[in-house]
Amino acid sequence: MTSKTPDIVPFTSPFRGELLSPVQLRSLKQGTLRLLDEVGIHFPSQEALEIFADHRARVDWDGQTVRIPPDLVDRAMSTAPRSFTLGGREERFDLTLDGSCSYLCTDGTGVHVADLETREMRPSCKEDVAMMAQVCDALPLVSFFWPPVSAQDYGTTAPLHQCHAALIHTLKHIRGGMTVAPPLAHYAVEMATVVAGSERQRRRRPPICANICTIAPLAHDDDGLATALTYAEAGIPTSFMAMPTMGSTAPATPLGALVVGDAEVVSGMVLLQLAHPGAPVFHSIIPSLMHPRTGGYIGEVFAPVTMIAVQLAHAWGVPSLGGGSLSTDSATIDWQAGSDGGRGSALVPLIGGEICGYMGLTDSSMVLYPEKVILDHELCRGAYDLLHGFSFDDRDMALDVIAEVGPRGHFLAEQHTRRHIRDFRLSKLLHEHAGDPSPRAPREVAREEFKRIYETHQPRPLEPAVLAELDRILAAAEREAERK
């Protein structure tokens, strides 16, 4: 028996903030253009170097470095669409990336899972991806499913199996394209085509998007470039994600890290626009910090950096993957995780990235405790209610009821009370056991709620013929991987 997947609930907000003035933003973009023109970006790809050479960029063939003049950057970026659609399996799950609202996503892609039953910490597997997709399908604030963990039981074809598990277990848009060995990338496109129904539908409403990480500072990955070009040719929306770390792979200043990351991301988008003008691309910079005493990794940096990253994306005329993040550096679910999540949920409506949230992981996006996605969803629900949960109606003052009760009375017996007392949304995690002398911890309740959803929610399945075709594609990919 299947369950109805609830409609997604995006964030809209009148409170979005812009930290940089137009003059400051223009100065930051000029810094990016200077790096691209004078310093250059490492492109370890013969195909990429040839594309840039054909468009009169300055190519150092021996050093595999490209210097891109400002006019070429501007010309290429002028063909990138400001908005496009990320398709769901049904149109009611389509996401329009035009800046009018923010869609929350899960975080990705961790490598460890605290087993739902045993609590044993173990490597993640494909079954974990399927489990998370199925539960997130039932959470209305999760609009975009990024596999939170990796299918480590499938080796080099793991990204394809992650895509497969997600396509089967949720009706929502998924991040199904990642860096793979270049001969394998077209299998992700094939899966997207089968689920969409045709090539035309895949291009109009792609059910998957792709993410390609850059290498800080100022470099790309060979396989990442090859797969990005494959996805762009097929019309699969692709984000380049820079992850500069202040103090090690980027200058120890926020603006220094942002300009390094921006040069990496923009150079990748320029490549795709030169090769396939009009290819849907979006922009992502996830800055981090090197701990000044230990050299350790601190992923959750202060809010202004992420605000500027979103402004940069929009200044280049493309959507943003970034903004308020519920990810945490804490190794477990504790006070720090709650603090990071609370702050991140509050920033979602303020920063205004098209795709944001990064829900569900701990330990700098490495570890999945399944119940954390329930806790994060509740935090985001609180932020949503703060923005959308009130409308002014004179009748709600209930003056006649107050007059009827009068001084020193009570409202327990009033019809008005019986009619309205259930209008309030009470959190199952916080209020379910109000007055209980031995209340359970919210984390325990969240784990129980996760199990309940997993056991009872069954998204509408794909047609048997589609499932069979997806299995055929995966089998062909496995054979291809074995030959390499």
N, C-alpha and C positions, 0 to 999 in steps of 0.2 A: 504494500500500500504506500502510495506517495503522499507527500505533504506539500501544501502550497508554500512556495517561497515568498516571504513578505516583500513588498516593494522596498527599494532602497531609500534611505533618508539622507540627502546631501545637506551640507551646511551652507546656509546663506547668512550674510552678516553685514550690517551697516557700519561696523566698527573697524574695518580693515585699515591698517596703518602702513604708511610708507616712511621708512626711516631716513632715506637719503633724499635730498632735494634734486630736482632735475639737473642742476649744475654738477652736483656731486656724482650723480649716476652717470652723467656724460663723461666726467673725468675718469671714473672707474672703467667704463667701456674703452676709453682712449688708452688706458693702461693695457687692456687686453689686446687691442689692435697693435700697440707697440711691441708687445711680446711676440705676437704672431708674425709681425713684419721683420723685426730685428733679431730676435732670438731663435724663433722657429720651434717646431714640434717634431718629435721623433715619430716617423711612420714606417715601421718595419714591414712594409707590404709593397711588393713590386706593382701590384694593381693600383694601389693608392698613389704611389709616386707617379705612375704614368698618367693618372687622371689629373693630378695637380700640374704636371708638366704640360699637358694638353691645354690647360687653361692659363698658362704663362705664370704660374707660381715659380719661385726660385727653389729648385730641387737640388740638394746635395746627395747625389746617388750613392756615394761611398758611405757617408754618414747617415744616410736614410733620414735626413732632416728636411723639412719643408718650411720655407718662409713665405707667408701668404700676405700679399699687399692689401691695405685697407679697402681699396676699391673692389677687389675680388671678393673679400669677405662680405661687403655690403651687397654686391650683386648676387652672390649665392644665397645669402640669408633672405633676400627679398622674395625668393620663391618658396620659402618655408611657410606653410599655412599657420595662421594664428590660432585657428581652432579646427578641431576634427572630432570624430566620434570614435569612442572605444565601445565595441559592440558587446552586448550580452547575448545569451542564448535566446532570450525574448527581448523585444524592443523596449519593454519597460525597465530593463536593466542597462540600457545604453547610457554611456557617460559622455556628455558634451563638454569638451575642454575649451571653454571660451572665456573663462574668468568669472562667470556669473555665480559659481558656487564651488565649494571644496568637497571632494569625495575622499572618504577615509579608506585606507588600505591596511592590510596586514603587513608585518615586517618580513624581510627575507634576507638571506637564506641561511638559517642556522645549521649546525651540524650535530647537536646533541639534544636529546629529549629525556625529560624526567617521565618515565613510563606512567601512563594514566592510572594503572592498577597497582604496580609494584613499587612505584616511585624510584626505581633503579635508574641511574643515569646511563644512557646507552647511545650509540650512534643512531642518527635518524635514518628512516627508510621510507620507501614509497607509500606504505600503508599509513604512515604518519601524515603525509601530504594529503591523502584521500580523506583521512579523519578530519583534518583541519578544514578542508574545503567543504565537507558536509556540514560541519557545525557552523562555519562562517556563512554558509548559504542561508542559515536561519536568523542571522543577526542583521537587522535592518540598517544599522549605521555602517556596516562593512559593505562598501560599494565595489571594491576592487580587490581581487584575491591575488596576492603575491605568495607563492608557496613559502611558508615560514621556515621550512626545513628542506633538506636535500635528500634525494633518493640514493643514499650511498650504497644501497644493495645492487645498484645497476652500473657502477663504474662510469666509463666515458659516455654512456648514453643516459646518464642520470637526468640531465635537463629535459630530455624528451619524455622520460617517464614521469617527471614532475608535471609537465604540460598535460600528459595523458590523464593522470590522476585528477588533476584539477578540472579538465574539460568534462570529465564524467560525473564529478561529484558536486559541481555548483553551476547554477545558471548565470552567474555573474561574470564580468570580464576578468580575464586572468593575465598575469604576467607569465607567458608561456615560452618566450624566446630568450635564450641566454647565449653566452659564448659557448660554442661547441667546436669540435673538429670541423673545419669548413665543409667537408663532404656530407656532414650530417644535418646542416642547417635547413636544407630544403625539406627534410622530413617534418620539421615543426610547421613549415608553411603548408605542407600537404594535410597535416592534421587540422589546421585552421580552416583550410578549404573544405574539407569533408564536413566539419561541424557547421560552417557558414552555409553550405549548400551549393556553392558555385564560386568560381574566381571572382565574378562580378560582385557577389554579395560579400565575399571576403574583403574586397577593396572598399566597399561602401560601409560595412559594419564589421571590421575585423574583430574576431572573438578573442584574439590574443594580442599582446604588445610585447616588445622586447626591451631588454636593458643590457647595455654594454659598458663595463667599467673601464675607465682610463687608467693610466699608470702615472702617479705623481712622482716627480714633477715633469710636466710637459712631454708626455709620451703616450703611445697607444700600444695595444697588444695585437700581434699579427692575426691570430685566430679571431679576435674580437672584431677587427676591421673587416675581415672576410665575411663573417656571419652578419655584421651590420649591413654590408652591401647586399647580401642575399635578401635580408628582411626588407630593406628599402625598395629593392626592385619589385618585391611582391606586395608593396603597400602596407606592410606591417609597421605600425607606429613604433618608433625606436627612440629611447632616451640614452644619451651618453651620461654616465654618472661619474663625477670626479669626487675623490675622497682624500683631499689634501690634509695632512696632519701638521699642524703648526709646531715648528721646532725641529722637525725631522725631514719630511718631504715637502714642506712649504715654509715660507718665512714665519717667524714667531709673532705675527700680527694678523688680526682678522682680515684686513684689506689685502695683505700679501697673499694669504691663503686663498681668498676669493678670486683674486685676479689670476693666480696660477690655475685654479680649478676652472675658471671661466675660459681661459685660453684653451685648455684641454677639451672642454665640452664644445665650444664654438668651432674649433678646428674639425672635430668629428662631424658636427652638423653641416659644416661647409662641404666636407667631402661627399656626404650623401646628397646634398643639393646639387653639386656639380655633376655627380653621376646620374642622379634621378631627380630632376627638378620637381618640386612639389611634394616630395616624399614627406609624410608626417613625422615630425621629430619633436621631442620635448627635452627640456633642459633640467639638469639635476646636479647640484653641488652639495655634498654632505661633509662639512668640515669637521675636524677633530683636533685634539690637542695632545701633545706629548707631555706626560707628567714631568714637571721641571726637576724633580729629585730622583725619581725612579726610572724614568724613560718609559713608563707604562702608557697604555692607550686610554684616553678619555674621550668617549664618543659624544657625550652630551655637553655641548658647548653652549654659551649664553645666547639668548634669543636674538639679539641684533644681527648676528652672523647669518642665521637662517632667514631672517626677514630680508636682508640685503640680497641673499641668493635668489629669493623669489622675485624681487624687484629686477634683478639682472635678467632673469628669464624673460620677463614681460618686456623689458627694454629691448631685447633682441627680437621681439615679436613672436614668441613661441610659448606654449604652456609650460608649467613648472611641475616637476615631481619634487616636492619638498614643502617644508612648513612645520607646523606643530607636530612633534614626534613624541610618542609614548614609549619609545625604546628607553632602556636604562642600562647603565654600566654595572649595576648591582648583579652579583652572581645568582641571586635568588629573589623571591618575592618578599620584600621587606620594606622598612620605612623609606629607604632611598628609592626603591622602585615606585612606591606610592607617590613620593614627592615628584619624581621625574614625570610620572604619568599624569599627575594632576596639573603640573605646569604645562606639559605638552598639550593636554586636552584644551586648556584655556587659551593656548596660542593658536589653535586651529582656526577659529573665526577671525583672529586678529591679523594673521600673516597672509592668508588668502591664496595659498598654493592650490592648484587644481587637484593634484593627488597628494595626500599627506596622511599623517597619522602614525604609520609604522607600528601597528599594534601587535602584541603577543609575545615578544622575545625579551630575554634578559641577557646579562653578561655581554654587553656590546653586540647584540644581535647574533649571539652564538648558541644560546640555550633556549629551548622551548619547555615551559611548564604549561600544559594545555589550558589550564584554568585561567591563565593570565589574560587570554583574549576576552574572557567573560568580565574580568575585573576592568580591563581597559575599555571595553564597550560601555560599562556602567559609568566610568569617568567621563567618557565622551557624551553619554546621554545626559549627564548633569550639565555639561557645558552647552549642549544643545538646548536643554530646557531653559537655561538662563537666557538664551537669545530668543527662543521661539515659544516659550511656555506661557505667555501672558497677553491677553487682549482686553482692552478696557471696555466695559459695558456698565452703564449706569444701574442696570437692574441688579448687578452683583453687589451693590452697596446694601441691598436687602433692608431698606429703611422701614418698610412696613413690618417686617418680621421683628426687627429690633424694637419697634414701637409696641408690638403685640406682647413681647416678652417683658419689656420694661426693666427698671432697675432691680437688681438683685435676683433676677430670674435665671433661667438656663435654657439652652437651645436643644436639649437632648430629645425632646418629644415633638419638635417641630417638623412638619412635612418638608420644609425647606432643607433641614439638615439631612433627612433621609434621601432627599433628591440629589444632594450635592456632595455628601461626605466622601463618595467614591470617585469624585472628579480628580482627586490628587493622585499622581503617580508615585507610589511608594516602592522604593528599591527592595527587591527580594534579598539583596545582600546585606542591607542595613536595617530594614524595618520588618522583615518577615517574622522575627521572633521578639518583637517589642514586648517588654514586660516579663520575658522569660528569665528566671533567676540564673540559668546556666546557658546563655546564648552561645551559639556556635560562631567561630571566627568567620569573617566574610570569605576568606580564602577557601575554607572548607565548604561553604555554601556554593561558591563559584565552581568548585570541582564537581559537586553534586549536580549543579545546573548543566555543566558541560556534558556530563555523562547522560543526563536526561535527554538533552538535545541529540546527542550522538545515537542514542538508542531509539528515538522516536521520530526524528526528522529524516525523511527520505525525499530528496529533490526529484523532480520529474526526470526519468532516465532518457538517455538518447535512444533513438530507434535502433533495433537490433542490427540493421544493415550498416548503420553508421559505426556502431561498436565493433562490428566485424572488420570494417575497413580500417579503423584505428589500430586494431590488433595487427592487421596485415602490414600497415606502415611501420609499426614498432618492430615487427619481425624483420622487415627489410633493413631497418636501421641497425639492428643487432648484427645482421650478416655483414653489413658494410663496415661496422666497427671492428668486427673480427678480422676482416681482411687488412686492416690498417696496421 
